[in-house]
Amino acid sequence: MKADFLRNLELARSFYHTNQNLNIPKDYKVDNVRLGIWILSLRTRYKKGTLSKDQIVALEEIGMIWNVKENELKKKLEIVKDYYQKNHTLSIVYPQNEEEEQIQAWIYRWRFLYQRGKLSNYAYQVLKECGMNFDSVLNQQKSKLEEFYQQALAYYEQHHSLWITEPKNEKEQKLKKNIYHYGELYRLNRISEEYIKKLDKIGFPWHIREIKMLFQRLPESRQMSYLSAILRMISTLKRFPLFEEVEEVSPDLARWYRYLVTYGPELTSPKVRELWLKLCFDLVAYHEMEQNIQTKRELK
């Protein structure tokens, strides 16, 4: 091992003997060595796999913790496990001491992370073994999702779209905020298939940023040519084409058409929007037509 590494290792060893840990502040310096920065750089190198086995062993001998957050989580979970074994419950309504206040705060935080799909599997399993009731969280989440769905459905039935660019009142502002919230839960795989299907039928904008970029990037002339191609297909088929039928013509056209059909013409150019609205497209009717065509194919 290099001389610089060995020198810094001895400084770290001295810090450990004094403090019984290597939680060295980032700005900590000793003998003109920025020891806190050095420890942070070692953790980064460890993640990248650029430390030698000898270096890893030498650091672990003086109490090096490679993943500080994970280590802190394990310590907290050990405290919770001990508490559960002594009291046979994690339900703390009125904390009687500092430890119970701390555990109660952790439980609230872990429930919050669970609702957003960010609680680690390790923590989930430990808490389940300690009698943590996640069902109540799921039921509460499902109730909120049903309430949101009813609000979204009412808005869609009135406006035929869930695009809210400029909320006109506090109610619309809240609905717009929830649309972004549930879009994020969808990306975290925290929405059930049941509600994905229900929200699909009213054009829920799952990929808001991607959709905005697509429409903003396309000039009106390109969108008009896309719309002309769709109109020709409507004329030939005597109905609106399915996504898969447009896909056979052009993947780019199909992508644009899918967004237009699913989310409405709010982000298109004024001319395209005007022409599309004259077609009186209905998303629910489209899904019914799609299902009927699929059923007929299966019967054949």
C-alpha positions, 0 to 999 in steps of 0.5 A: 500500500502507498505511503499516503494511504498508510499515513491517512490510515494511521490518522483514521485509526487514531480518530477511531480509538478516540471516538469509537467510530469513523463518522468523521465530519467532512471538514475535519482536518488533522496534520494538514490532511482532510481526513473527512474528505478522504473517508468519503472518497474511499466509500466512493472508490469502494462502490466503484470497486477500485480499492484493493482487498488489502485496503478494504481489510485494513479499513474494516479493521478500524471500523470502516462503514461503507454504507452509512445510511444502510448501517444507520437503518440497521441500528434503528431496526435493531432498537425497534426489534428489541422494543417489540420483543419486550413490549409485543407491539409497535403501536405507540400512541402516547410515548412515555420516554425518549426512546418511544418518541424516537421509535414513533417518529421512525415508524411514521417515516417508514410508513411514509416511505412504504406508501411511496414505494421507497422502503427497502425490502430488508426494512419491510421484512423486519417490520412485518416480523415485528407486527407492523400492520401495512394493510391499514396503510394499503387500505388508506392508500386505496381509499385515497386513490378511489377518491382521486379517481372519482374526482378525475372522472368528474373532471374528465366527463366535463372537459374530456381531458385530464390536462390541466395547464392553468388551474382556474380554482383551488379544486383544479390546482389540487387535482393537477397536483394529485395527477403529478403525484399519482403519475410518480407512484405509477413510475414507482410501480405503486398503482394497482392494475385495477386502477391503471385500467380505470385511469387509462379509460379517462386518459390519465397522463402517466408520462407527463414530461415525455408527452409535453416534450413530444408535442412541443418539439413537433412543428405544426406542419408535421402535426398536420401531416400526421393528422392527414394520415390519420384522416386517410385511415379513418376514411378507409376503415370507416372508424378510428384506427387502432394503435397497432394499425397505425404502428404498421404505418409508422412508429412515430405516427403511432406514438403521436396518435396514441398520445393524441387519442389518450390525452386529448388535443390540449398540447397540439397546435391550435389548428390541429386541436380545432380539426381533431375536436370536429371529429368528436372522438370519445376515448371510452367509445374507442376502448369499447371498439378496441375490445370488440375487435379483439374479441372478434379476432379471438373467436376466429 
